[in-house]
Amino acid sequence: MQLVVANKNYSSWSMRPWVLMRQLGIPFEEIELRLPDQFGTDAPFYTEIAKYSPAKRVPVLLDDGFAVWDTLAIAEYLHERFPQAGVWPQDARQRARARSVCAEMHAGFGGLRSLCPMNIEASFPEVGRKLWSEHAGLRNDVARIDQIWREQLAAGTGEFLFGGFSAADAFFAPVCVRISRFALPVSDAARGYIGNVLNAPGPSRWIEAALAEHDFIADDEPYRKSR
Ligand SMILES: N[C@@H](CCC(=O)N[C@@H](CS)C(=O)NCC(=O)O)C(=O)O
C-alpha cells in the first residue's frame, strides 16, 4: 500500500491515516507532496495529486493502484483490509461511538481548525491567549473536545479513547498538536491525553519528521511571515 501525504508540519488530514498505520503496524510506502504556497493556484501540488485522486486533496491511500481518498473512507478501508489491526474497537457500541466522534471531528470544530492551523514546529501561546479571549467559537470547540476526551477516558481503562490506540486517537492527533502549540486551556485529563497521544510511537515519528522538514508554506502561516 502507498499513502500520499503532504508536509508533515502542516497537513493535519495527512497526519491521521499515517499515524494510524504506523501505530498499528500496517505497512505502507509514503509519497510526500509539497503543499502549494497558495491554495487553489496552479502549483505543482495540484498536477501531482491529480495523478492519484480526482478530489485533488491529500491524503490518498493506494492499494495496488486503487485510490481511496478522504480520511474517513481510508479508515474504513483499512478496517476492512486489516480487521484484526484495531482500527476500530472490537465492541459494536464502542465502535459506533468511535465512529461518531471521528465523524464529529471530520465535519466540525471549524473554529479551532480555522483559527489554530496545525504547525508542529511553531509555538503560539500568546496568539492562543488572544484567540481564546476573542472567539467564543474556539472556546466552544475546545470545551466539546475536552468533554469527549474526559467522558471516554473516564469510561475506559487505557490511555487512549477506546483502550488501545484506534482511529479515534488518530483523528484527534492533530487536535492535540493544535491545543499544545497554541497552549489552549484544557482539563488535566485532556492534558494527560494529549501527552499520551503525542508521545505514542506513530505520532512521535510523524512529529520527528515534521521537525526535520524546515519548509515554510505561506498559506498555512497566518501568524508568521517567515520562520
Ligand atoms: N475531508 C478531507 C480533507 C482533505 C484536505 O482538505 N486536505 C488538505 C491538506 S491537509 C488539502 O489537500 N488541501 C489542498 C487544497 O485545499 O487545495 C479528508 O478527510 O481527507
The ligand as an ORCA input file, in Angstrom:
! r2SCAN-3c Opt
* xyz 0 1
  N     -12.076     15.822      4.010
  C     -10.740     15.558      3.528
  C      -9.906     16.801      3.719
  C      -8.570     16.722      2.985
  C      -7.872     18.073      2.885
  O      -8.518     19.143      2.926
  N      -6.539     18.039      2.725
  C      -5.784     19.270      2.529
  C      -4.376     19.173      3.116
  S      -4.364     18.954      4.870
  C      -5.582     19.504      1.040
  O      -5.328     18.584      0.294
  N      -5.664     20.770      0.634
  C      -5.453     21.179     -0.727
  C      -6.463     22.214     -1.151
  O      -7.367     22.507     -0.343
  O      -6.374     22.684     -2.256
  C     -10.183     14.335      4.272
  O     -10.749     13.957      5.300
  O      -9.220     13.709      3.807
*
